[in-house]
Amino acid sequence: MLVLGSSSRYRAKLLVQLGVTFTQESPEVDERAFDPDFDHLSPGEFALTVARSKAEAIRLEGGRRWLLCADQVGVLEAPGGGRQQLTKPGTAARCVEQLMQLSGRTHSLVNGLVLVSEATGERFEAVDQQELTMRPFARAEAAAYVERFSPLDCAGGYRIEDEGIRLFERIRSDDHTGIIGLPLLATAGLLRRAGLLVP
């Protein structure tokens, strides 16, 4: 049995596209507790660290399930060096502020994927990265978008699935589903390695 260790409706909707049978379970993990690690881990390792903790949170002793967990981190390179973590804004005001930080700039969305067997502890992992450039826009446009679509639960504070796509100038991506939070090409690869996805 495959378990998607996520409360995200976006990830569940994506996983359906692979034609696998799965259940969904929400890990009790405080993602913000990992924030102090952001500065000394690569974005990929940071995302994997959180994803691993989600898998551990739902793992059952003596279980025989496969656990699929993911985490996405937004990364904005700071002028002159350093980087800033982009998180789920949570409130409309923070969402607008975050969008204004991204206006006219390039940022990355990095996904860490972990697939773990409860029975054996066997684990497969992957990292997926997308590069996105927003066009310059005014605060009024950002505020209007947030008011209409309320993307408060999305890293970066936008959704490409709705009118958020209008905020962008360029997207460089090998798999656009990674922007939504579950890169299906990488996910399919992990499931094949575990023998859970067959022709």
C-alpha positions as CSV (number, residue, x, y, z in Angstrom):
1,M,0.0,0.0,0.0
2,L,1.2,3.5,-0.9
3,V,0.6,6.4,1.5
4,L,1.0,10.0,0.5
5,G,2.3,11.7,3.7
6,S,0.8,15.1,3.0
7,S,-2.4,17.1,3.8
8,S,-1.9,18.9,0.5
9,R,-4.9,18.7,-1.8
10,Y,-2.6,19.8,-4.6
11,R,-0.2,16.9,-4.2
12,A,-3.0,14.4,-3.9
13,K,-4.6,15.7,-7.1
14,L,-1.2,15.4,-8.9
15,L,-0.5,11.9,-7.7
16,V,-3.8,10.7,-9.1
17,Q,-2.4,11.4,-12.5
18,L,0.1,8.5,-12.1
19,G,-2.7,6.0,-11.9
20,V,-1.5,4.5,-8.6
21,T,-3.8,3.5,-5.7
22,F,-2.9,5.4,-2.5
23,T,-4.3,6.8,0.8
24,Q,-3.4,10.1,2.3
25,E,-2.2,10.8,5.8
26,S,-1.1,14.1,7.4
27,P,2.2,14.0,9.2
28,E,2.3,16.0,12.5
29,V,5.5,17.9,11.7
30,D,6.2,21.6,12.4
31,E,7.9,22.6,9.2
32,R,9.0,25.9,10.6
33,A,11.0,24.1,13.3
34,F,13.5,23.3,10.6
35,D,14.0,27.0,9.6
36,P,17.3,27.4,11.5
37,D,18.8,24.7,9.3
38,F,18.1,26.6,6.1
39,D,21.4,28.7,6.2
40,H,23.8,25.7,6.5
41,L,22.1,23.2,4.3
42,S,21.7,23.3,0.5
43,P,18.1,23.9,-0.5
44,G,17.8,20.3,-1.8
45,E,19.1,18.8,1.5
46,F,16.9,21.1,3.5
47,A,13.8,20.0,1.6
48,L,14.9,16.3,2.0
49,T,15.4,16.8,5.7
50,V,11.8,18.0,6.2
51,A,10.5,15.3,3.9
52,R,12.3,12.6,5.8
53,S,10.9,13.9,9.1
54,K,7.4,13.7,7.6
55,A,7.9,10.0,6.6
56,E,9.2,9.3,10.1
57,A,6.2,10.9,11.7
58,I,3.7,8.6,10.0
59,R,5.9,5.4,10.0
60,L,4.3,2.5,11.9
61,E,6.3,-0.1,13.7
62,G,5.7,-3.4,11.9
63,G,4.0,-1.6,9.1
64,R,4.2,-2.8,5.5
65,R,3.3,0.4,3.7
66,W,5.4,2.6,1.3
67,L,5.4,6.2,2.5
68,L,5.8,9.0,0.0
69,C,6.6,12.4,1.5
70,A,7.6,15.7,0.0
71,D,8.6,19.1,1.0
72,Q,9.0,22.3,-1.1
73,V,11.2,25.2,-0.3
74,G,11.3,28.6,-2.1
75,V,14.7,30.2,-2.4
76,L,15.4,33.9,-3.3
77,E,19.0,34.8,-3.8
78,A,19.8,38.0,-2.0
79,P,21.8,40.8,-3.8
80,G,25.4,40.6,-2.8
81,G,25.1,36.9,-1.7
82,G,23.1,34.9,0.7
83,R,19.6,33.5,0.2
84,Q,16.2,34.0,1.7
85,Q,13.7,31.2,2.4
86,L,10.2,31.7,0.9
87,T,7.5,30.1,3.0
88,K,3.7,29.8,2.9
89,P,2.7,33.4,3.8
90,G,-0.3,32.4,5.9
91,T,-1.9,35.9,5.8
92,A,-2.9,38.2,3.0
93,A,-0.6,41.0,4.2
94,R,2.5,38.7,4.3
95,C,1.5,37.3,0.9
96,V,1.5,40.7,-0.8
97,E,4.8,41.6,0.8
98,Q,6.4,38.4,-0.4
99,L,5.1,38.9,-3.9
100,M,6.6,42.4,-3.9
101,Q,9.9,40.9,-2.9
102,L,9.7,38.6,-5.9
103,S,8.5,41.3,-8.4
104,G,11.1,41.6,-11.2
105,R,13.3,38.9,-9.7
106,T,14.2,35.2,-10.2
107,H,13.7,32.6,-7.5
108,S,13.7,28.8,-7.2
109,L,11.3,26.2,-6.0
110,V,13.1,23.1,-4.7
111,N,11.3,19.8,-3.9
112,G,12.7,17.0,-1.8
113,L,11.0,13.6,-2.3
114,V,11.3,10.6,-0.1
115,L,9.8,7.1,-0.6
116,V,10.3,4.8,2.4
117,S,9.4,1.2,3.1
118,E,8.0,0.6,6.6
119,A,8.9,-3.1,6.4
120,T,12.5,-2.8,5.4
121,G,13.5,0.8,5.8
122,E,14.6,0.9,2.2
123,R,14.5,4.5,1.0
124,F,14.6,6.3,-2.4
125,E,15.1,10.0,-2.7
126,A,15.1,12.7,-5.3
127,V,15.5,16.5,-5.6
128,D,13.7,18.6,-8.2
129,Q,14.3,22.3,-8.9
130,Q,12.4,24.9,-10.9
131,E,13.6,28.5,-11.8
132,L,11.0,31.2,-12.0
133,T,11.2,34.8,-13.0
134,M,8.5,37.3,-12.2
135,R,7.9,40.3,-14.3
136,P,7.9,43.7,-12.5
137,F,4.4,44.5,-11.2
138,A,2.8,47.1,-8.8
139,R,1.6,46.5,-5.3
140,A,-2.0,47.1,-6.4
141,E,-1.8,44.1,-8.8
142,A,-0.3,41.9,-6.2
143,A,-3.0,42.8,-3.7
144,A,-5.8,42.3,-6.2
145,Y,-4.4,38.8,-7.0
146,V,-4.1,37.8,-3.3
147,E,-7.6,39.1,-2.6
148,R,-9.2,37.2,-5.4
149,F,-7.3,33.8,-5.1
150,S,-5.9,33.8,-1.5
151,P,-2.8,31.7,-2.2
152,L,-1.8,31.8,1.4
153,D,-0.9,28.1,1.7
154,C,1.6,28.1,-1.2
155,A,5.3,28.7,-1.0
156,G,6.0,31.9,-2.8
157,G,2.5,33.1,-2.3
158,Y,1.1,32.3,-5.8
159,R,-0.3,29.5,-7.9
160,I,0.6,28.9,-11.5
161,E,-2.7,27.0,-11.9
162,D,-4.8,30.2,-11.6
163,E,-4.2,33.8,-12.6
164,G,-0.9,33.7,-10.7
165,I,0.7,32.7,-14.0
166,R,0.1,36.2,-15.2
167,L,2.7,37.5,-12.7
168,F,5.6,35.6,-14.5
169,E,8.0,36.6,-17.3
170,R,9.8,33.2,-17.6
171,I,9.7,29.7,-16.1
172,R,12.5,27.3,-16.6
173,S,11.4,23.8,-15.7
174,D,11.9,20.2,-16.7
175,D,8.6,19.3,-15.0
176,H,6.0,22.0,-14.3
177,T,4.3,19.8,-11.7
178,G,7.3,20.5,-9.5
179,I,6.1,24.1,-9.2
180,I,2.8,22.8,-7.8
181,G,4.6,20.7,-5.2
182,L,4.9,17.1,-6.4
183,P,7.2,16.7,-9.4
184,L,5.6,13.7,-11.2
185,L,8.5,12.7,-13.3
186,A,10.7,12.3,-10.3
187,T,7.9,10.7,-8.3
188,A,7.3,8.2,-11.1
189,G,11.0,7.4,-11.0
190,L,10.9,6.6,-7.3
191,L,7.8,4.5,-7.6
192,R,9.4,2.5,-10.4
193,R,12.5,1.8,-8.4
194,A,10.3,0.5,-5.6
195,G,8.3,-1.6,-8.0
196,L,5.1,0.3,-7.3
197,L,4.6,1.7,-10.8
198,V,4.4,-0.8,-13.6
199,P,3.5,-0.5,-17.3
